[in-house]
Amino acid sequence: MVNMAKLKREFTGPRAQALLFFFLVFIVFYQFIKPRESSKDIEIVGNRAYLASGPAGIDILDISDPGNPQSIGSYDTQGSANQIAINDNYLFVADGNDGLLILDISDPANVHQIGKFDTPGNAEDVAFKGKTIFIADGRTGLIGVNVSDPANPQTLSDDSLFETEGQATRIVLDGNFGYIADTRNNVSIIDISNPATPNFVSNYQAPTEVTGIAVINNKAYLAAEQSGLILLNIENPAAPEQIAIYDTPGISKSIAISGNYAYVADGRAGIRILEINNSQNIAEVGHFNQVI
């Protein structure tokens, strides 16, 4: 039985509220402000939300009032803004066939490009380690770019740093390890202690394609489309162990973790909130179908 007092404390804590805020703003924007555009990623920094909106480029919202987000800036990229990462006043965009874009966002009303790196594939996702940007670059696999000088990004290698079996679509970093999802249902674990020469560690073959990854406390949480949520024990990265699968009602696309809860963006089934403190007894404790 769910302990309602404990659940209330968890949901009203700052971490849980931040995650709920994240998803609610995303849904509000997607359903009511840009209904014809495909919002693919969102980053929250202070009172601003930065959205990757596919072919529509980048949008910046003032979310001081979550119920009334206001557009304060935008940038129309040449490709398809798939995923984003923020460091200081710079926004790094995986812009599909236009590669990596580096935007100066210090003034939201005057967002402008200061750097660009043409990748050989299709830039799908980006992640940071120090001054290195790793790019999940579709058929090319993993690309590494040094962005010490954002105006002049430099490749770490003329070749792919790591070739995936399918097209690389997601890259998540945790310490000295990277987790790469591809279109052949693989999650490859690599050692990135030396960013220029990552080493293969192990591979997990999921039953369906993995489109979202969150890593915390030696566990990897995978949003695996028709399979729902998959939980891996990665205490030993060389031997990832599947310890649970929770079949959500929709098509799991992305995931975020806060405390004892997983928030799964589950396609038409909305946001599913799962209690995950007991990996052998994952249970849904709430959901949001839409925001009115």
C-alpha positions in Angstrom: 0.0 0.0 0.0 1.2 3.5 -0.9 2.1 5.6 2.2 0.2 8.8 1.3 2.0 10.9 3.9 5.3 9.9 2.5 4.1 10.3 -1.0 2.9 13.9 -0.2 6.3 14.7 1.3 8.1 13.4 -1.8 5.9 15.3 -4.2 6.1 18.5 -2.3 9.9 18.4 -1.9 12.0 20.7 -4.1 13.5 18.0 -6.3 10.1 16.5 -7.1 8.5 19.9 -7.7 11.3 20.8 -10.1 10.7 17.7 -12.1 6.9 18.2 -12.1 7.6 21.8 -13.1 9.8 20.6 -16.0 7.2 18.3 -17.4 4.2 20.6 -16.9 5.9 23.5 -18.7 6.8 21.2 -21.5 3.2 20.0 -21.9 1.7 23.4 -21.7 4.1 24.7 -24.4 3.6 21.7 -26.6 -0.2 21.5 -26.5 -1.2 25.1 -26.3 1.6 27.4 -27.6 3.1 25.4 -30.5 0.6 22.8 -31.4 1.9 22.2 -34.9 5.5 21.9 -34.0 7.5 19.0 -32.6 9.1 20.0 -29.3 11.9 17.5 -28.8 13.9 18.6 -25.8 13.8 21.1 -22.9 16.4 22.5 -20.5 15.4 24.6 -17.5 17.9 27.2 -16.2 16.5 29.5 -13.5 13.3 31.1 -14.8 14.0 30.3 -18.4 13.1 27.2 -20.4 15.0 26.5 -23.6 13.2 24.2 -26.1 14.5 22.4 -29.1 11.5 22.4 -31.5 12.7 20.4 -34.4 12.4 22.2 -37.8 11.2 25.3 -35.9 14.6 25.7 -34.2 15.0 27.1 -30.7 12.5 28.8 -28.4 13.2 30.5 -25.1 10.4 31.0 -22.6 10.2 33.1 -19.4 8.6 30.6 -17.0 8.4 32.8 -13.9 4.7 32.1 -14.0 4.5 28.4 -15.0 0.8 28.8 -15.9 1.6 31.6 -18.3 4.9 31.0 -20.1 6.1 33.9 -22.3 8.2 33.7 -25.4 11.3 36.0 -24.9 13.5 34.7 -27.7 14.0 32.3 -30.6 16.5 31.1 -33.2 15.6 29.4 -36.5 18.3 26.8 -37.1 19.0 25.5 -40.5 18.5 21.8 -39.6 16.2 20.1 -37.1 16.9 21.1 -33.5 16.8 17.7 -31.9 18.5 18.0 -28.5 20.3 20.7 -26.6 22.8 21.3 -23.8 23.7 24.5 -22.0 27.0 25.6 -20.5 27.3 29.2 -19.2 25.9 31.5 -21.9 26.2 29.0 -24.7 23.5 26.7 -26.1 24.8 23.6 -28.0 22.3 22.3 -30.5 22.2 18.9 -32.1 20.8 20.2 -35.3 20.2 17.1 -37.5 21.9 17.3 -40.9 23.3 20.7 -40.1 25.5 19.3 -37.4 26.4 21.0 -34.1 25.4 24.7 -33.6 26.8 26.9 -30.8 24.6 29.8 -29.9 25.2 32.8 -27.6 22.1 33.1 -25.4 23.4 35.8 -23.0 20.6 38.0 -24.4 17.5 36.0 -25.2 16.2 38.8 -27.5 19.4 38.5 -29.6 20.3 34.9 -29.8 23.0 34.4 -32.4 25.3 31.7 -33.7 29.0 32.0 -32.7 30.2 28.6 -33.8 29.3 25.5 -35.9 30.7 22.1 -36.5 29.6 20.0 -39.5 29.2 16.4 -38.5 29.4 13.6 -41.1 26.1 12.1 -40.0 22.9 13.4 -38.4 23.4 15.2 -35.1 20.7 13.6 -32.8 21.9 14.4 -29.2 24.7 16.2 -27.3 26.3 15.8 -23.9 29.1 17.5 -22.0 32.3 16.4 -20.3 34.5 19.3 -19.4 35.3 21.2 -22.7 34.3 18.2 -24.8 30.9 17.9 -26.5 29.9 14.3 -27.4 27.5 14.0 -30.3 25.2 11.0 -31.1 25.6 11.4 -34.8 23.2 8.9 -36.4 24.9 6.5 -38.8 28.4 7.9 -37.8 28.1 6.8 -34.2 29.8 9.0 -31.6 31.6 12.2 -32.5 33.7 14.3 -30.1 34.3 18.0 -30.4 36.6 20.3 -28.3 34.7 23.5 -27.5 37.3 25.3 -25.4 36.9 28.1 -27.9 33.1 28.1 -28.8 33.8 30.1 -31.9 36.2 27.6 -33.2 35.2 24.0 -32.3 37.7 21.3 -33.2 37.2 17.6 -33.8 38.9 15.2 -31.4 39.3 12.7 -34.3 38.8 12.5 -38.0 37.0 9.3 -37.5 34.1 8.2 -35.3 35.1 7.9 -31.7 32.8 4.9 -31.3 30.8 3.1 -34.0 27.4 1.9 -33.0 25.5 -1.0 -34.6 22.5 1.1 -35.4 22.2 4.8 -35.8 23.3 6.6 -32.6 20.3 8.6 -31.2 21.1 9.3 -27.5 24.2 10.0 -25.4 24.2 10.3 -21.6 27.3 10.7 -19.5 27.8 9.7 -15.9 31.3 10.2 -14.4 33.8 8.4 -16.7 31.2 6.4 -18.5 29.0 7.2 -21.5 25.7 5.4 -22.4 24.8 5.4 -26.1 21.4 4.3 -27.5 21.0 3.3 -31.1 18.2 2.3 -33.5 19.1 -1.5 -33.2 17.9 -1.5 -29.5 21.4 -1.4 -28.1 22.7 0.6 -25.1 26.5 0.7 -25.4 28.5 1.5 -22.3 31.9 3.2 -23.0 34.8 4.4 -20.8 35.4 8.1 -21.6 38.2 8.7 -19.1 40.1 9.9 -22.1 37.5 11.7 -24.3 39.7 11.4 -27.4 39.9 7.6 -27.1 36.8 6.1 -25.5 36.9 2.3 -24.9 34.0 -0.1 -25.2 33.0 -1.6 -21.9 29.8 -3.5 -22.5 26.4 -3.6 -24.3 22.8 -4.1 -23.3 20.3 -5.3 -25.8 16.9 -4.0 -25.1 13.7 -5.7 -26.4 12.7 -2.4 -28.2 14.4 0.8 -29.1 15.7 3.0 -26.2 14.8 6.7 -26.7 15.6 8.0 -23.2 18.2 7.3 -20.6 18.7 8.5 -17.0 21.6 7.3 -14.9 21.7 7.7 -11.1 23.1 5.8 -8.1 24.5 2.9 -10.1 21.2 2.3 -12.0 20.2 3.1 -15.5 16.6 3.9 -16.3 15.7 3.4 -19.9 12.6 4.7 -21.7 12.2 1.9 -24.2 9.1 2.7 -26.3 6.7 -0.3 -26.4 8.6 -2.0 -23.5 8.0 0.9 -21.1 10.6 1.5 -18.3 13.6 -0.8 -18.1 15.8 -0.7 -15.0 19.5 -1.8 -15.1 22.0 -2.4 -12.3 25.2 -0.8 -13.6 27.3 -1.0 -10.4 29.6 -3.1 -12.6 29.5 -1.3 -16.0 31.2 -4.3 -17.6 28.2 -6.5 -16.8 24.9 -4.5 -16.8 22.1 -6.5 -15.2 18.4 -6.1 -16.1 16.5 -6.0 -12.8 13.1 -4.8 -13.8 10.7 -3.9 -16.6 7.6 -1.9 -16.1 5.2 -1.9 -19.0 3.7 1.6 -19.3 0.4 2.1 -21.1 1.8 4.2 -23.9 5.1 4.5 -25.9 7.9 5.6 -23.5 10.0 8.3 -25.1 11.9 10.0 -22.3 12.5 9.8 -18.6 13.7 11.9 -15.6 14.3 10.8 -12.0 13.7 12.7 -8.8 14.0 11.0 -5.4 12.1 7.8 -5.4 10.1 8.6 -8.5 10.5 8.2 -12.2 8.7 10.6 -14.6 8.1 8.9 -17.9 7.0 10.8 -21.0 4.8 8.1 -22.4 3.5 9.4 -25.7 -0.3 9.7 -25.9 -0.5 8.2 -22.4 0.9 11.4 -21.0 3.3 11.6 -18.1 3.4 8.5 -15.9 4.8 8.9 -12.3 6.3 5.7 -11.0 7.5 4.9 -7.5 10.9 3.1 -7.9 12.4 2.8 -4.4 11.7 -1.0 -4.6 13.0 -2.2 -8.0 11.1 -5.4 -7.6 7.8 -3.6 -7.1 7.6 -0.6 -9.3 4.2 1.0 -9.1 2.4 3.9 -10.8 1.3 6.5 -8.3 0.0 9.2 -10.6 -0.2 10.6 -14.1 -0.9 13.7 -16.1 -2.8 13.2 -19.4 -2.9 16.9 -20.2 -2.6 20.3 -18.6 -5.6 22.6 -18.8 
